[in-house]
Amino acid sequence: MFQAPHLTTPVTQDSPLTQAISAHMLLPAAAVADWPLFALVFTVGACIGSFLNVCIYRLPADESIVRPASRCPHCAAPIAWYDNVPLVSWTWLRARCRACRASIPARYPLVEAATGALALLALWRFGATPAGAVVFAFSAALLLITFIDLDHRFIPDEVSLPGIVVGLASAFLPGRIAPADALLGVLIGGGVLWTVAWGYERWTGVEGMGYGDVKLLAMIGAFLGWQAVPAVLVVASLTGSLAGIALIVVRGGGRDGRRVARRLGPRALLPFARRAARRTAIPFGPFLALGAMLALYLPDVTMPWRVG
């Protein structure tokens, strides 16, 4: 899928301080020597995460992600630059707006930290290469889609459709998958889920899967190739099913199920479970994103069948 060069800094990695820190923390000497680069990449990633927070809030509301500048969602007061420093400002302000003292959700620094971590992960695995930049952009898009889908149960076309184009175009960069694999990934990824969604809706008369998921898997196929599509679907289906079962139990399915079993017998549990499952809707996009990340970083585990 991707070629992953290793980061090395031979000029400084032999210093006594670097060797001592590396030995104490069980880290490669090159990784310790490259800490300024890692710090810079995490900072840039966190800043991009701050922009993702804007997108998470504004895209579902059909607002511009460029103008106006950042403002408090409660009092609409503009946020000064010193109150908009990723991670630091949230802590300094004690999770409160400076103007109206409204609470600032912990998700804001969480998204910033997660984006910074994704940038570090891409750098560590793929190095400072075009492939590493593509991987980070792909991972950031998945993070954005995950939070929007969790909140609003839809995946914005403004992310998935351009993502398909970017994924296909990036296949021509060095260290990337073959363009034919990317194109087949779009066709197979989107085609499989479209068939499932169309068939379920035709059979039941109910939309069981949004077509945003279809476009998301097509985007994943564009970035990872057709070989990753089966692994992504398997991981997403298994984890999504487990999450759905857990949600049914947490929302009272377990207690209500025991009551049904006592009154009507164990045979009534199956129809009850079917009705409970229909009432429990969970977004599929986050699980597709999880499957994509596992296929990206653990290809030997998730795709033992892959070619090349």
C-alpha positions in Angstrom: 0.0 0.0 0.0 2.4 2.7 1.2 6.1 2.7 1.5 7.2 3.7 5.0 10.7 5.2 5.3 12.3 5.5 8.7 13.3 8.8 10.2 17.0 9.1 10.9 19.2 11.9 12.2 22.7 10.5 12.2 24.4 13.8 13.0 22.9 14.1 16.5 21.7 10.7 17.5 25.1 9.6 18.9 25.3 12.4 21.5 25.5 11.1 25.1 22.3 12.9 26.1 20.3 11.4 23.3 21.6 7.9 24.1 20.9 8.3 27.8 17.3 9.5 27.1 16.8 6.8 24.5 18.0 4.1 26.8 15.9 5.3 29.7 12.7 5.6 27.7 13.3 2.6 25.4 13.0 4.8 22.3 15.1 4.6 19.2 18.0 7.1 19.3 16.9 8.6 16.0 13.4 9.2 17.3 14.7 11.1 20.3 17.0 13.2 18.1 14.1 14.1 15.9 12.0 15.5 18.7 12.0 19.1 17.3 10.5 17.8 14.1 7.9 15.8 16.1 7.0 18.8 18.2 6.6 21.0 15.1 4.4 18.4 13.4 2.2 17.9 16.5 1.8 21.7 16.8 0.8 22.0 13.1 -1.5 19.0 13.5 -3.2 20.6 16.5 -3.7 23.9 14.6 -5.3 21.9 11.8 -7.4 20.2 14.5 -8.6 23.7 15.6 -9.8 24.3 12.0 -11.5 20.9 12.0 -13.5 22.0 15.1 -14.8 24.9 13.0 -15.7 22.5 10.2 -17.5 20.1 12.7 -19.6 23.0 13.9 -20.3 24.9 10.7 -20.6 22.3 7.9 -23.8 20.7 9.3 -25.3 24.2 9.7 -24.4 25.1 6.1 -22.2 28.0 7.3 -19.0 29.2 5.7 -15.9 27.6 7.2 -13.8 30.7 6.3 -16.0 33.7 7.4 -16.7 35.1 9.9 -13.7 34.5 12.2 -14.0 32.1 15.1 -16.7 33.2 17.6 -18.4 31.8 20.7 -21.4 29.6 19.7 -23.3 31.0 22.8 -22.8 34.7 22.7 -21.3 35.1 19.2 -18.4 37.2 20.6 -15.3 37.0 18.4 -12.5 34.9 19.8 -9.1 36.6 20.0 -6.1 34.9 18.7 -4.7 34.4 22.2 -7.9 32.7 23.2 -7.7 30.4 20.2 -4.3 28.7 20.7 -4.9 24.9 20.4 -5.0 23.0 23.7 -3.4 25.9 25.7 -6.2 28.4 25.5 -8.9 25.9 26.6 -6.8 25.0 29.7 -5.9 28.7 30.4 -9.5 29.8 30.2 -10.6 26.8 32.3 -13.0 25.7 29.6 -15.0 28.9 29.7 -15.7 31.6 27.2 -13.9 34.8 28.2 -16.9 37.0 27.3 -20.0 35.1 28.5 -18.3 32.4 30.7 -20.3 29.7 28.9 -18.7 26.2 29.1 -16.5 25.1 26.3 -16.9 21.4 25.6 -13.9 19.1 26.1 -14.3 17.9 22.6 -12.5 21.0 21.3 -9.1 20.1 22.8 -9.8 16.4 22.2 -10.1 17.0 18.4 -7.0 19.2 18.5 -4.9 16.6 20.4 -6.2 13.8 18.2 -5.3 15.6 15.0 -1.8 16.3 16.4 -1.5 12.7 17.2 -2.6 11.7 13.7 0.1 14.0 12.3 2.7 12.3 14.5 1.5 8.9 13.5 1.8 9.7 9.8 5.2 11.1 10.3 6.4 8.2 12.3 5.1 5.6 9.9 5.6 7.2 6.5 8.2 9.9 7.2 8.3 13.4 5.8 7.2 12.3 2.4 4.4 13.0 0.0 2.8 9.7 1.1 3.0 10.9 4.7 1.2 14.1 3.9 -1.5 12.2 2.0 -2.0 9.8 4.9 -2.4 12.7 7.4 -4.9 14.5 5.2 -6.9 11.3 4.8 -6.8 10.6 8.6 -7.9 14.2 9.4 -10.8 13.8 6.9 -11.9 10.6 8.7 -11.7 12.4 12.1 -13.9 15.2 10.8 -16.4 12.8 9.3 -16.5 10.8 12.5 -17.5 13.7 14.7 -20.1 15.1 12.3 -21.7 11.7 11.8 -21.8 11.1 15.5 -23.5 14.4 16.1 -25.8 14.7 13.1 -26.1 11.2 11.5 -24.9 12.3 8.1 -21.6 12.6 6.2 -21.1 15.9 4.3 -20.5 15.6 0.6 -18.2 18.6 1.0 -15.7 16.2 2.5 -16.3 12.8 0.9 -16.6 13.9 -2.7 -13.5 16.0 -2.9 -11.8 13.3 -0.9 -12.5 10.8 -3.7 -10.8 13.2 -6.2 -7.8 13.8 -3.9 -7.4 10.1 -3.2 -7.4 9.3 -6.9 -5.0 12.2 -7.7 -2.6 11.2 -4.9 -2.2 7.8 -6.4 0.2 9.4 -8.9 2.5 10.5 -6.1 5.6 8.4 -5.2 5.1 5.9 -2.4 1.4 5.6 -3.1 -0.9 2.8 -4.4 -1.3 2.2 -8.1 -3.8 4.5 -9.8 -5.7 1.4 -11.1 -6.0 0.1 -7.5 -7.4 3.5 -6.4 -9.9 3.6 -9.2 -11.1 0.1 -8.4 -11.2 1.0 -4.7 -13.7 3.8 -5.6 -15.9 1.5 -7.8 -15.8 -1.5 -5.5 -16.1 0.4 -2.2 -18.9 2.6 -3.4 -20.6 -0.1 -5.4 -20.7 -2.7 -2.6 -22.3 -0.3 -0.1 -24.6 1.2 -2.7 -25.9 -2.3 -3.5 -26.4 -3.1 0.2 -28.2 0.2 0.9 -30.4 -0.1 -2.2 -31.2 -3.7 -1.6 -32.2 -3.2 2.1 -34.3 -0.2 1.3 -36.0 -2.1 -1.6 -36.6 -5.1 0.6 -37.8 -3.4 3.8 -39.1 -0.1 2.5 -36.9 1.6 5.2 -33.6 3.4 4.6 -31.1 1.3 6.7 -27.9 3.0 5.5 -27.3 6.5 4.4 -25.7 7.1 1.0 -23.1 9.2 2.8 -21.6 5.9 3.9 -21.5 4.8 0.3 -19.4 7.9 -0.7 -17.2 7.5 2.4 -16.3 3.9 1.5 -15.6 5.1 -2.1 -13.3 7.7 -0.6 -11.6 5.1 1.5 -11.1 2.9 -1.5 -9.6 5.8 -3.4 -6.9 6.3 -0.7 -6.3 2.7 0.3 -7.1 0.7 -2.9 -9.6 -2.0 -3.6 -7.6 -4.5 -1.5 -8.6 -2.6 1.7 -12.3 -2.6 1.1 -13.1 -6.1 2.5 -11.1 -5.4 5.6 -12.7 -2.1 6.2 -16.2 -3.6 5.8 -15.5 -6.5 8.1 -14.0 -4.3 10.9 -16.8 -1.7 10.5 -19.6 -4.4 10.6 -18.1 -6.2 13.6 -17.4 -3.1 15.7 -20.7 -1.5 14.7 -22.7 -4.6 15.7 -21.0 -4.7 19.0 -21.6 -1.0 19.6 -25.3 -1.5 18.6 -25.7 -4.4 21.0 -24.1 -2.4 23.8 -26.3 0.6 23.1 -29.5 -1.6 23.2 -28.4 -3.0 26.6 -27.5 0.4 28.0 -30.8 2.0 26.9 -32.8 -0.6 28.7 -32.9 -3.5 26.3 -31.4 -5.8 28.8 -34.0 -5.0 31.5 -36.9 -5.0 29.1 -35.7 -8.2 27.6 -35.7 -10.0 30.9 -39.2 -8.7 31.6 -40.4 -10.0 28.2 -38.7 -13.4 28.8 -40.5 -13.7 32.2 -43.9 -12.9 30.9 -43.9 -14.4 27.4 -41.1 -16.9 27.5 -37.6 -17.1 25.9 -39.1 -17.4 22.4 -40.4 -13.9 22.5 -36.9 -12.5 22.9 -36.1 -12.8 19.2 -39.0 -10.6 18.0 -38.2 -8.2 20.8 -34.6 -8.0 19.8 -35.5 -7.3 16.2 -37.9 -4.4 17.3 -35.2 -3.0 19.6 -32.6 -3.1 16.8 -34.9 -1.2 14.5 -35.4 1.5 17.1 -31.6 1.8 17.7 -29.9 3.8 15.0 -26.2 4.3 15.1 -24.0 6.0 12.6 -21.9 3.7 10.4 -19.3 6.3 9.3 -17.2 6.2 12.5 -16.8 2.4 12.2 -15.9 2.7 8.5 -13.3 5.3 9.6 -12.0 2.9 12.3 -11.7 0.1 9.7 -9.8 2.4 7.4 -7.3 3.4 10.0 -6.7 -0.3 11.0 -6.3 -1.2 7.3 -3.9 1.7 6.8 -1.6 1.0 9.8 -2.0 -2.7 10.3 -2.3 -4.1 6.7 -0.6 -7.4 7.6 -3.2 -8.1 10.2 -6.3 -6.8 8.4 -5.4 -7.7 4.8 -3.5 -11.0 4.7 -4.9 -11.5 1.2 -3.6 -8.2 -0.2 -1.7 -8.1 -3.5 1.7 -6.4 -3.7 
